[in-house]
């Protein structure tokens, strides 16, 4: 009797893992290998920590935007460069070991293909006076030519606001 139940359970598990044509043609994004997108993100952070704003901007599309958890949206490559000139002079950014990544691709409602890299884990912002580590969630949407079209960070800004005389992201 145990063998019959085991056979039934395994059969349902195998059948449940099969993809139907309907699922294969789903509007939902699919998981892809994250290697290339993580390499782009790593190179961007490295350039940021070197205060090399021009190199960072090479990773962004001309019409890119960057959204912050306080509702501020920085629109356009030039404005992102101005924001980075301020923030990279304030903080060095380190992602903690164990950062998690998930890369997806799909087609949006307008029929345009997209790739996105989701990441989450601890991130430390430090300078000579202060070190702040926060749980950090980030979304990078990439264009067809692997330029960043949208960057969005989600984190608790409470510690940052306490560390600023004047909040540079406003």
C-alpha positions as CSV (number, residue, x, y, z in Angstrom):
1,X,0.0,0.0,0.0
2,X,2.9,2.4,0.8
3,X,4.3,1.8,-2.7
4,X,1.0,2.7,-4.3
5,X,0.7,6.0,-2.4
6,X,4.4,6.8,-3.1
7,X,3.8,6.0,-6.8
8,X,0.7,8.2,-6.9
9,X,2.5,11.1,-5.1
10,X,5.5,10.9,-7.4
11,X,3.3,10.7,-10.5
12,X,1.4,13.8,-9.4
13,X,4.7,15.6,-8.7
14,X,6.0,14.8,-12.1
15,X,2.8,15.7,-13.9
16,X,2.7,19.0,-11.9
17,X,6.1,19.9,-13.1
18,X,5.3,19.5,-16.8
19,X,4.8,22.7,-18.8
20,X,1.7,23.0,-20.9
21,X,1.6,25.0,-24.1
22,X,-0.6,27.5,-22.3
23,X,2.1,28.0,-19.6
24,X,4.9,28.2,-22.2
25,X,3.0,31.1,-23.9
26,X,2.3,32.8,-20.6
27,X,2.5,36.6,-20.2
28,X,4.5,36.1,-17.1
29,X,8.2,36.8,-17.2
30,X,10.6,33.9,-17.2
31,X,13.7,33.3,-15.1
32,X,17.0,33.7,-17.0
33,X,20.7,33.3,-16.2
34,X,21.7,36.3,-14.2
35,X,25.5,36.2,-14.9
36,X,25.5,39.0,-17.5
37,X,23.2,41.4,-15.7
38,X,25.0,40.8,-12.3
39,X,28.3,41.7,-14.1
40,X,26.8,44.9,-15.3
41,X,25.5,45.8,-11.9
42,X,28.9,45.0,-10.3
43,X,30.7,47.1,-12.8
44,X,28.3,50.0,-12.1
45,X,28.8,49.8,-8.4
46,X,32.6,49.6,-8.8
47,X,32.5,52.8,-10.9
48,X,30.3,54.5,-8.3
49,X,32.7,53.6,-5.5
50,X,35.6,55.0,-7.6
51,X,33.6,58.3,-7.9
52,X,33.7,57.8,-11.7
53,X,30.3,59.2,-12.6
54,X,31.0,59.2,-16.3
55,X,31.7,55.5,-16.3
56,X,28.5,54.9,-14.3
57,X,26.5,56.8,-16.8
58,X,27.8,54.6,-19.6
59,X,25.6,51.9,-18.1
60,X,22.5,54.0,-18.4
61,X,20.2,54.7,-21.4
62,X,19.7,58.3,-22.3
63,X,16.1,58.3,-21.0
64,X,16.8,56.4,-17.9
65,X,15.3,57.1,-14.5
66,X,16.2,56.3,-10.9
67,X,13.5,56.0,-8.2
68,X,14.1,56.4,-4.5
69,X,11.9,55.1,-1.6
70,X,11.0,58.7,-0.6
71,X,9.2,59.2,-3.9
72,X,11.9,61.1,-5.7
73,X,12.4,60.1,-9.3
74,X,15.5,61.3,-11.1
75,X,14.7,61.5,-14.8
76,X,17.3,61.4,-17.6
77,X,21.0,60.5,-17.8
78,X,22.1,64.1,-17.2
79,X,20.0,64.4,-14.0
80,X,21.2,61.0,-12.8
81,X,24.8,62.2,-13.3
82,X,24.2,65.3,-11.2
83,X,22.6,63.2,-8.4
84,X,25.5,60.7,-8.5
85,X,28.1,63.6,-8.4
86,X,26.6,64.5,-5.0
87,X,25.9,61.0,-3.5
88,X,29.2,59.3,-4.6
89,X,31.0,62.1,-2.9
90,X,29.2,61.3,0.3
91,X,29.1,57.5,0.5
92,X,31.0,54.4,-0.5
93,X,28.5,51.5,-1.2
94,X,29.2,47.9,-0.4
95,X,26.9,45.0,-1.0
96,X,27.2,42.4,1.6
97,X,28.2,38.8,0.8
98,X,25.1,36.8,0.2
99,X,23.3,39.3,-2.0
100,X,20.5,37.5,-3.8
101,X,19.8,37.9,-7.5
102,X,16.9,37.0,-9.8
103,X,17.0,37.8,-13.5
104,X,13.8,37.8,-15.5
105,X,12.8,38.5,-19.1
106,X,9.4,39.0,-20.7
107,X,7.3,41.3,-22.8
108,X,5.4,44.3,-21.4
109,X,1.8,45.3,-22.2
110,X,3.1,47.4,-25.1
111,X,4.8,44.4,-26.7
112,X,8.3,45.5,-25.8
113,X,10.8,42.9,-24.5
114,X,12.5,43.6,-21.2
115,X,15.1,42.1,-18.9
116,X,15.2,42.9,-15.2
117,X,17.6,42.1,-12.4
118,X,16.2,42.0,-8.9
119,X,18.6,42.0,-6.0
120,X,18.2,42.0,-2.2
121,X,20.5,41.8,0.8
122,X,22.4,44.0,3.1
123,X,24.0,47.1,1.7
124,X,26.4,49.4,3.6
125,X,26.8,53.1,2.9
126,X,29.9,54.5,4.6
127,X,32.2,57.5,4.8
128,X,34.8,58.7,7.3
129,X,32.1,59.6,9.8
130,X,29.3,57.2,9.4
131,X,28.5,53.6,8.4
132,X,24.9,52.6,7.7
133,X,23.9,49.1,6.8
134,X,20.3,48.5,5.7
135,X,18.3,45.7,4.1
136,X,18.3,46.8,0.5
137,X,16.1,45.8,-2.4
138,X,17.0,46.9,-6.0
139,X,15.4,46.6,-9.4
140,X,17.3,47.3,-12.6
141,X,15.3,47.2,-15.9
142,X,17.5,46.8,-18.9
143,X,17.0,48.0,-22.5
144,X,17.6,45.8,-25.6
145,X,21.2,46.9,-25.6
146,X,21.7,46.1,-21.9
147,X,21.6,49.7,-20.8
148,X,19.9,50.4,-17.5
149,X,16.5,52.1,-18.3
150,X,15.2,52.2,-14.7
151,X,16.9,51.8,-11.4
152,X,14.7,51.6,-8.2
153,X,16.0,51.1,-4.7
154,X,13.8,50.1,-1.8
155,X,15.1,50.6,1.7
156,X,14.4,52.3,5.0
157,X,15.8,55.8,4.7
158,X,15.5,56.7,8.4
159,X,19.2,56.2,9.2
160,X,20.2,58.2,6.1
161,X,18.0,61.2,7.1
162,X,19.5,61.2,10.5
163,X,23.0,61.2,9.0
164,X,22.5,64.2,6.7
165,X,22.6,67.9,7.5
166,X,20.6,68.3,4.3
167,X,19.1,65.3,2.5
168,X,20.7,65.1,-1.0
169,X,17.9,63.0,-2.4
170,X,14.9,65.4,-2.4
